[in-house]
Amino acid sequence: MPGMMETILNLGLNERSVEGLAAVTKNERFAYDAYRRFVQMYSTVVMGLSKEDLEHRLRAMRQRLGIKEDAAVPASD
C-alpha cells in the first residue's frame, strides 16, 4: 500500500535471546530462522541493503547444501 511504513518483525531477537527462544519452543531451527528473517528485514529496511543480494546468498547456501526450500535449511546453517 503506498505510503505505508515497513514493519520489522521479530524485533528484539539477538544472539542471546534466540537461544532462549530455541529453548522455550524446543525448536532450534524455528528460532534461528526467525533470527535470520529479522536480520534480513532489518538489513533491507533500516540499512538499505539490497534484498536481492541477501536472497542470492540464501539461494547459494541452499544450492551448496542441496536443499530446495528455506524450511529445509538446518539450524546450524
Steps between C-alpha positions, in 0.01 A plus 500: 500500500654836400622707792487211742798458732708183489461274803797322652394167646679318781648821639695418815653175381874493544773240547396445862121516478487264202650229721220561753239480225649171384489362855142613571362371169725193494555586135846630421432517127192719553691738729794547266273539198312776685835666576609470135176661388549783750857567386393488136205736553703742713779502243271595214257736678730684739844470343386514137682186387377328188238233571617316190857476631380331820265271307789408269710399801216286635450333160875431475499338844198283412672396178822416687299288745291340226177641650209642300301685768593742781309283748746215442806705602624357831546725804877456484509671162 
